[in-house]
Amino acid sequence: MEKSSRLGLLRHRDFGRLFAATAFGQLGDRIVFLALPLVAITVLHADEFQVGSLTAMTTAGSLLVGLPAGAWVERMRKRSVMIGADLARALVLLVVPVAWWADLLAIWWLYAVALIHGVLTVFFDVAYVSCLPHLVGRGNLMEGNAKLSAVRSVTSIGGPTVAGPLVGLVGAPVTLLVSSVGMAVSGLLTSTIRKRERKPEPNGRPRLFREIEEGLKFVVKRPVLRAIMLGDAIFNLFLVVYQTMLLVFLDREMGLQPFGIGLVLAGMGCGALLGALVAAKVSERVGQGPVIWLASLVTCPLTALMPLARTGWSVYVAAIGLAALSLGGVVRVVAQSSFQQALTPDPLLGRTSATARFVSWSGVPLGGLLGGASGSVFGAAGTLWIGAAGMTLSALPNFLSPLRTMRALPAERTAGTPLEAGSPIP
C-alpha cells in the first residue's frame, strides 16, 4: 500500500476505522485510569494499601492469562476478539455505577471489576497488535504504529481533561458510564472493518502448552526481543509503583481537586502526543535501536520533580516531568512495536505478542502491591522517588544489548521475511 497523500494510511478505509475505534476505546480507557482509583480514594476512602491492591487487580490479567491468550487468539479471527472484548468491557464497567446507585458499592466490587476488565484487556491487546500487520502490511508498520500512538496520545489528553470535571460534577462512579460508552463505540466501529483475515486453519489437535512454548522460545532466543521484554518488565514494575501513589499524592498531599488532577494527567497526554508526532523522525535520526534505551535514560529521571513539589503552582511545574516521561515512552514503544512486529512471522505474532506482554507485565500486579506497601511505610512522596529511580534503570537491558548500536532493522526482515526459530538474528 503506497501513501497517496500527506494523510497516508488514514486514506485507507479499514485503517481509518481502526483509527477511530482506537480513539473511542482509548478515551474510555483513559477515563477508567483516573475514575476507578478515584472511586476508591474519594468515595470509599481507601487507604494506601487498598489503592495499591486495586492497581494490582487492574493488571493481574496479564499474569493470569497472558501466555495462553496468545495461543487462544491465534485460533480466532483477531477482529472478532477485539469486538467481543470491547463490548464485554463496556458491560463490566456498568457494574460500578449500578452498585453505587444501589448503595452496595464496596472495595471488593472494584477489585472484581478491575480484574475482569484487565483480563478482557489482555485479549483485546493481543488481538490488536496482531491485527495491524494484516491490515496495513509490514512495510507500513512504522507509520501505522505512529498514527495509532498519536490518537492514543490525544485521548491521553482528552480523557483526563474530560474525566476531571466529570468526577467533580457527577462523581467518579457515574463518570465510568462515559468509559463504558467509549468501549461500546469502539467495538461497533471495529465491526465495520471490511477486510477479513482467513480463519486460522486448525493445525491438528490443539496443543496449548506446545504453542505457548513455541512463542517463548522464539522470543527468548533472540537478544533484541529478549532485551526489549526485560527493559519493559523493569519499567512497568516501577511505573506502577509510581502511579499507584501518584493520585494519592496529588489528592491528599497536594490537595488537588479532581479537575486539577485531570489537568496534571492531561499534561502527560500532551507529552505522549508530542512523542507520537516526533517518534518516526527521532528514530530515523537517532537510530531505531538506540532510541529505545535513550528515551528512558533521558526522560525517566525527570519524574523525580513530582515528589519535590509543594502545594501550589509548583505541582504543575513538576507535571513537566510526567509529560517528558510520556513523550519518551511513546517514542520507545513505537520503535519497540515496529521491531517486534517486523521480526516476527505472521503465524507467531499472537504468541510472541502475548509472551512479550506476559513477561513485560508479569511484575505489574506486584508493582501495585509494592506501591501500596511502600506508600504505607515511606509515604506517597517517598514511593514516587523509588519509582523514578527504578524507571531510569530500565534503560540498562536495552543498552547492554545489540540495540545499543542497531540503527535499523535488516532490510529483508523489515519486509517481513519469515524467520526460522533457530536462525541467528541480532
N, C-alpha and C positions, 0 to 999 in steps of 0.2 A: 504494500500500500504506500503510495507516494503522497507527500504533503502537497496539496494543491493551493494552499494559501497560508497566510500567517496563522489561521486558526488550526492548521494541521489536522490532528486526529479528531478535533471537535466537529469537523465536517463529516466524519464517519458516523452514520446514523446510530449504529448499535453502541459505539463508544460514547456518543453523546448521551444516550440513555443511561449507560453505566455511570457516566459522569454526574448526571442529575440524581440518580439513585444514591450515589455516594454522598452527594450534598445533603440530601434529606436524612439519610441514615446516620451520617456523622454529626449532623446538627442534633439529632435525638441523643446520640451517644455522649456528646459534649455536655448536654444538659443533665444527663444522668450523672456524669462525673462530678458536677457541682451539687445537684439537688439531693442525690441519695445520701451522701455523707452529712449534708445539712439537715436532713430529716433526723438523723441520729443525734447531731450536735445541738440543734435548736429546738426540736420537738420532743425528743426522748431524753435529752440532756445526758447523753452517753459520756462515759469517762474515756481517757486516752486509750486504754487497752481495748475497750469495746469498739472504738473507732478503728483501731488497728485490726481487730478481728473482722470487722466489716470489709476492710480493704482486702484482707486475706481471702474472704469468701468470694469477693468480686473476681479474683484472679485464680482461684483454686481450680477452675475448669480446665486450665492448661495442664495442670498436674494430673487431674483425674482422667481426662480423655485425650490429652494432647497427642500421644503416639497412635492409638488406634484410629483417631479421627482421620488421619491422612489416608490410611488403608480403606476405611469405610467410604470416604468421599470419592476415592478413585473408582469405586464401583458404581457411582451415580453420576448423573449429569450435574455439573457444577452450578448451572443456573437454577436448577430445581432446589438444590441445597440452600442457596442464598435466599431464594424466595421463602422457603419454609422457615428458615432460621429468623428472617426479619419479621414475619408475621407472628411467629411464636414469641419472640422477644417483646413485640408490641402488646400481646396479651398478658405476659408475665408482669410487665411494668404497671398494668392497671390494678394489680393486687394492692399496691401501697395506698393510693388514694381511696380505694374502696374500703380497706381495713381502717384507714384513718376516719372516714365518714362514719363507719360503724362503731367507732371508739374501741377497736380491737387491736390497734397498731402497737406492736412491741418490737424490741430489738431482734427477736427471733424471726419475725416476718421479714425484716430487712436482710438478715442473713440468708434466708431461703431464696428471696428474690435475687439477691446478688449472686448466689451460687448458680441458680438455674440460668439466669441471664448470662453469666460467664461461660457456662458450658455451651450454650447456643452460639455465643460469640466465637468460640473456638471453631465450630463447624463452619460458621459464616466466613471467618478469616481464611481458613484453609482453602475453601472453595473459591474465594475472591482472588487470592494470589494465583491459584492455578488457572483461573478463568482468563486473565489478561493476555498471556501469550497466545491462547487460542483465538481471542477476539481481534487482536491487532497485529499479530505476527511478531517474531522475535526481533526483527530489525527495528521495530518501533517501541521497544520496551523502555528505553530511557525517556523518550517523550511521553509515553503513556503514564509511566510512574510519576514523572514530574508534574503532569497535569492533574493527576489524581491527588498527589500531595498538595498541590495548590488549592484544590477545592476543600480538602480536609483542613488546610490551614485557615481558609476563610471561615469555615464553620467553627474552628477553634476560637476565632474572634467573636463570631456571631452567637455561638452557643452560650458562653458565659455572659455576654452582653445582654442577651435575652433572658437568661435564667436568673441573673441577679435581681433585676427589677421585679420579675415574676414572683420570685421567692418572697421578696418584701411585700408584694401586693396581695398574693393569694396563698402564700405558704409553700414550703418545699414539697409536701405531698401532692398538692394539686398540680404543681409545676411538672411533675412526672407525666401528666397527661399529654403534655406537648411532646415529650420524648416518645411516648407510645405512638402518637400520630406520625412523627417523623419516621419511625421504623416501619410502620404500615405503608406509608407512601413509598418508601424505598423498595419494599417488596413488590408493590404494584408496578413501579417503574421497571424493575428488573424483569418482571414477567412480560414486558413489551419488547424485550430484546429478541430480534428475529433469528439471528444466527444460532443454529443449534449444533452442538457437538454430537458426534455419534455416541450412542450409548455404549459404554465400555463393554467389550466382549469378555465374558467370564473366562478366566484362564484356568480351566479345570476346576477342581474343588477349591473353594476359597480357603486360604491358609493365613489367617490374620497375623500370627506371630512371625511367620516367614516373611510376609510382606513388610511388617514393621522392621524386621532385621535387615532387609534389603535397603530400606530408607536410611537406617542408622549407619550401615556400612558405607553407603555412598557418601554420606556427609563426613563421617569420621576419617575416612581415608584421604580426604582432600584438605590440605593445610589451610587453604583460603577459607573454605566454608567452615572448617573447624575453628579458626581464629575468630571469624565473624560471630559464630554462636557463643563462644566463650566471652568475648567482649560484650555482647548483648546481655548475657546472663549476669555479669557483674554490674553493668549499667542499670538493668532493670531492677535488680535486687535493691540497690541503693537509691534509685529513683523512687521506688515505692516507700522505702524508709523515709525519704524526704517528703514525698507527697502526703503520706499518712498524717504527718504533724503540721503540714503547711496550712490547711484550713483551720486546724485548732489554733495555730499561732496567729493567723490573721483575725480570727473571731475573738479569741479570749485574751491574747496578749496585746494585739494591736487595736482591738476594739472596733474593727471594721464591720459595717452593716453588710447584708447580702449584696447590695449594689456595689459597694467598694470592693468586695471580694471578687465579684464578677468582672470589675474593671481590671484588677490585677491579672486574673486568668485570661481576660481578653488580650492583655499585653503579651502574654505567651503566644496567643494565636497570631498576633502581628508578627512576632519573630518567626513563627512557623511559615506564615505566608511569604515573608521575605526569603526564607530559606528555600521554599519551593520555586520561587521566581529565579533564584540565582544558582540552584543546585547544579543544573547542567553545565553552566558556564564555569562554575568553581571547579567541578570535577574535571572539565576539559583543561583548565589552566593548571590546577594543582596535580592532577592525576587521579584516576578513579580509585586507585588503591590508597595512596597517601591521604586523600581527603577523608577516608573513613576514620583513621586514627587522629588526624589533625583536628577534625571537627570537635571531637570530645575533649582533646587536650586544651584547646583554646577557649571553649565556651563553658565547660563544666565548672571550673574554678569560680566563675562569676556568680554562681548560685549562693556563694558564701556572703554576698551582700545582704541577703534577706535576714539572717539572724543578727546582723549588725544594725538593723533598722530600729528606730524608736517610733512611738506613736506620733502621728502627724504625717507631714509630706514625705519624710524620708522613706517610708514604706513603698511609696510609688516610684521613688528613685531606685530602690532595691529591686523593684519589679523588672528593671532593665536586665538584670542578671537572669531572670526567668525567661525573658524574651530571647536573650542570647542562647540559652540552653535549647529552646525550641528551634531556633534558627539552625544551630549546629546539628540538632537531632534529625531534622528533615533532610539536610544535605547528606548526612551519613546514611540515613535509611534509604534514600533514593539510590545512592551508589551501591549499597549493600543488596537491595532488592534486584537491581539490574544484574549484579554478579550472580546471585543465586538463581535467578530465572534463566540467564543465558548459559550457565554452566550445567544446567540440569536437563536431561532429555524429558520429553513430554510424559512418557509412562511413569516417571518417578516424581513428577512435580508435586503431586498431592502429598506423597510420603515424605519427601525432603522438606517441604514446607512445614508439615506437621512436626517432623523431627526437630527442625530449627526452632519452631515455636516452643516445643516441649522443653528443650534444653535451655533456650533463652529465657523462658518464663517460669521454669520449674522453681526458681528461688523467690518468685514474686509473692506467693502466699506467705512464705517465711519473712519476706521483707515487711509485709503488713503487720505481722505479729511482732517482729523486732522493732518496728517503728513505734507500735503501741507500747511495748515494754520499755523501750528507750525513753519515750515521752514521759512515762510514769516515773522513771528514775532520774533522768537528766533534764527533763522539761522539753518543751517543744523546740526552743531555740537550740539547745544542745543537740537534739536529734537532727536538726537541719544542718549543723556543722558536720556531723557524721555522714549524712547523705551526700553532701557536697564533696567531701574527701573521697568517698567510695566511687562516685560517678567519674571523678577525674582519673582514678586508677584504671577505669575500664578501657582506656586507650592502650594499655600495655599489650594485651594479646595480639591486637592487630599490628602494633608497632614491631613486635618481635616475629612477625610472620612475613611471607613474601609480599604482602600488601604494602609493606613499607616503601618499596620502590616500584611497584607494578602500576604503571600509568594507565594501562588499558588492557582489556581482555584480548587474547589472541584472536585474530580475525575469524578463523574458522569456527571458533567456539561461540563468538558473538552471533554468528549466523545460525547457530542452533544445531551444529553437528552433534549427533548423539555421541555420548561418551560411554565407553565400556567401564564397568565397575573397577577394573584393575588398571586402567590407563593412567599413566603419570601425568598429573596436571599440577600447576602451582598450588 
